[in-house]
Amino acid sequence: MRVVLLGRDLIIASRVFEAASRAGVEVRRVDDPAGLPTPDEVRLLLVDWGDRRADWGESLVRWCAGARGPAQPKVVLFGPHVDLAAHAAAQASGLGPMWARSKFLADLPTLIN
């Protein structure tokens, strides 16, 4: 099982890779949902929702539905706390709430483990 980061922000990516390295966890970064491995290969999907494109919500819902095993990957959306439209889009997607980027980074070591 692995962790996948969906997003292009290299500063965030470096923080994720650093936390994963400390925990001995493999991380893969992809730029868009088309690059995701199958859901059965992923334990945790971290999505930079502030970096999303219009079709990400639908693509990610379809991706999650493609899991064949009993365990669905955990999906964590994060983005700027001031982006109210992004928060609303996250809720509307059905993928869950969007975490403020500051909370996501603070909780990252716990999430990765």
SULTA-V873470 format. One record per pair of residues at least 12 apart in sequence whose C-alpha atoms are under 10 Angstrom apart, sorted by the first residue. I is the first residue (numbers start at 1). J is the second residue. If there is no record, write none. Layout:
i->(I | I)
j->(J | J)
//
This chain:
i->(1 | 1 | 1 | 1 | 1 | 1 | 1 | 1 | 1 | 1 | 2 | 2 | 2 | 2 | 2 | 2 | 2 | 2 | 2 | 2 | 2 | 2 | 2 | 2 | 3 | 3 | 3 | 3 | 3 | 3 | 3 | 3 | 3 | 3 | 3 | 3 | 3 | 3 | 3 | 3 | 3 | 3 | 3 | 4 | 4 | 4 | 4 | 4 | 4 | 4 | 4 | 4 | 4 | 4 | 4 | 4 | 4 | 4 | 4 | 5 | 5 | 5 | 5 | 5 | 5 | 5 | 5 | 5 | 5 | 5 | 5 | 5 | 5 | 6 | 6 | 6 | 6 | 6 | 6 | 6 | 6 | 6 | 6 | 6 | 6 | 6 | 6 | 6 | 6 | 7 | 7 | 7 | 7 | 7 | 7 | 7 | 7 | 7 | 7 | 7 | 7 | 8 | 8 | 8 | 8 | 8 | 8 | 8 | 9 | 9 | 9 | 9 | 10 | 12 | 12 | 12 | 13 | 13 | 13 | 13 | 15 | 15 | 15 | 16 | 16 | 16 | 16 | 16 | 16 | 16 | 17 | 17 | 18 | 19 | 19 | 19 | 19 | 19 | 19 | 19 | 20 | 20 | 20 | 20 | 20 | 21 | 22 | 22 | 22 | 23 | 23 | 23 | 23 | 24 | 24 | 25 | 25 | 26 | 27 | 27 | 27 | 27 | 28 | 28 | 29 | 29 | 30 | 31 | 31 | 31 | 31 | 32 | 32 | 32 | 32 | 32 | 32 | 32 | 32 | 33 | 33 | 33 | 33 | 33 | 33 | 33 | 33 | 33 | 33 | 33 | 34 | 34 | 34 | 34 | 36 | 36 | 37 | 38 | 38 | 38 | 38 | 38 | 39 | 39 | 39 | 39 | 39 | 39 | 39 | 39 | 39 | 39 | 39 | 40 | 40 | 40 | 40 | 40 | 40 | 40 | 40 | 40 | 41 | 41 | 41 | 42 | 42 | 42 | 42 | 42 | 42 | 43 | 43 | 43 | 43 | 43 | 43 | 44 | 44 | 44 | 44 | 44 | 44 | 44 | 44 | 45 | 45 | 45 | 45 | 45 | 45 | 45 | 46 | 46 | 46 | 46 | 46 | 46 | 46 | 46 | 46 | 47 | 47 | 47 | 47 | 47 | 47 | 47 | 48 | 48 | 48 | 48 | 48 | 48 | 48 | 48 | 49 | 49 | 49 | 49 | 49 | 49 | 49 | 49 | 49 | 49 | 49 | 49 | 50 | 50 | 50 | 50 | 50 | 50 | 50 | 50 | 50 | 50 | 50 | 50 | 50 | 51 | 51 | 51 | 51 | 52 | 52 | 54 | 56 | 57 | 57 | 57 | 57 | 57 | 57 | 57 | 58 | 58 | 58 | 59 | 60 | 60 | 60 | 60 | 61 | 61 | 61 | 64 | 74 | 74 | 75 | 75 | 75 | 76 | 76 | 76 | 76 | 76 | 76 | 76 | 77 | 77 | 77 | 77 | 77 | 77 | 77 | 77 | 77 | 78 | 78 | 78 | 78 | 78 | 78 | 78 | 78 | 78 | 78 | 79 | 79 | 79 | 79 | 79 | 79 | 79 | 80 | 80 | 80 | 80 | 80 | 81 | 81 | 81 | 81 | 81 | 81 | 82 | 83 | 83 | 84 | 86 | 87 | 87)
j->(25 | 26 | 27 | 39 | 40 | 41 | 42 | 43 | 44 | 73 | 20 | 25 | 26 | 27 | 28 | 37 | 40 | 41 | 42 | 43 | 44 | 45 | 73 | 112 | 16 | 17 | 20 | 25 | 26 | 27 | 28 | 29 | 41 | 42 | 43 | 44 | 45 | 46 | 73 | 74 | 111 | 112 | 113 | 16 | 26 | 27 | 28 | 29 | 30 | 36 | 37 | 41 | 42 | 43 | 44 | 45 | 46 | 47 | 75 | 17 | 27 | 28 | 29 | 30 | 31 | 32 | 36 | 44 | 45 | 46 | 47 | 48 | 76 | 28 | 29 | 30 | 31 | 32 | 33 | 35 | 36 | 45 | 46 | 47 | 48 | 49 | 51 | 52 | 77 | 29 | 30 | 31 | 32 | 33 | 46 | 47 | 48 | 49 | 50 | 51 | 52 | 29 | 30 | 31 | 32 | 48 | 51 | 52 | 31 | 48 | 50 | 51 | 29 | 48 | 101 | 105 | 27 | 28 | 29 | 48 | 105 | 108 | 109 | 28 | 29 | 46 | 105 | 108 | 109 | 112 | 29 | 112 | 109 | 105 | 108 | 109 | 110 | 111 | 112 | 113 | 108 | 109 | 111 | 112 | 113 | 112 | 109 | 112 | 113 | 109 | 110 | 112 | 113 | 112 | 113 | 112 | 113 | 112 | 42 | 44 | 45 | 112 | 42 | 45 | 45 | 46 | 47 | 47 | 48 | 51 | 52 | 47 | 51 | 52 | 53 | 55 | 56 | 59 | 60 | 47 | 52 | 53 | 55 | 56 | 57 | 58 | 59 | 60 | 62 | 63 | 56 | 59 | 60 | 63 | 60 | 63 | 63 | 63 | 64 | 66 | 67 | 68 | 63 | 64 | 65 | 66 | 67 | 68 | 69 | 71 | 72 | 73 | 74 | 64 | 66 | 67 | 68 | 69 | 70 | 71 | 72 | 73 | 67 | 69 | 73 | 67 | 71 | 72 | 73 | 74 | 75 | 71 | 72 | 73 | 74 | 75 | 112 | 72 | 73 | 74 | 75 | 76 | 111 | 112 | 113 | 60 | 64 | 73 | 74 | 75 | 76 | 77 | 74 | 75 | 76 | 77 | 78 | 104 | 108 | 111 | 112 | 60 | 75 | 76 | 77 | 78 | 79 | 98 | 76 | 77 | 78 | 79 | 80 | 98 | 99 | 101 | 76 | 77 | 78 | 79 | 80 | 86 | 87 | 89 | 90 | 98 | 99 | 101 | 77 | 78 | 79 | 80 | 81 | 83 | 85 | 86 | 87 | 90 | 98 | 100 | 101 | 78 | 79 | 80 | 86 | 79 | 86 | 89 | 93 | 89 | 90 | 91 | 92 | 93 | 94 | 95 | 93 | 94 | 95 | 93 | 75 | 93 | 94 | 95 | 93 | 94 | 95 | 95 | 95 | 111 | 95 | 96 | 97 | 95 | 96 | 97 | 98 | 99 | 104 | 111 | 90 | 95 | 96 | 97 | 98 | 99 | 100 | 101 | 104 | 90 | 97 | 98 | 99 | 100 | 101 | 102 | 103 | 104 | 105 | 98 | 99 | 100 | 101 | 102 | 103 | 104 | 98 | 99 | 100 | 101 | 102 | 98 | 99 | 100 | 101 | 102 | 103 | 100 | 98 | 100 | 98 | 98 | 99 | 100)
//
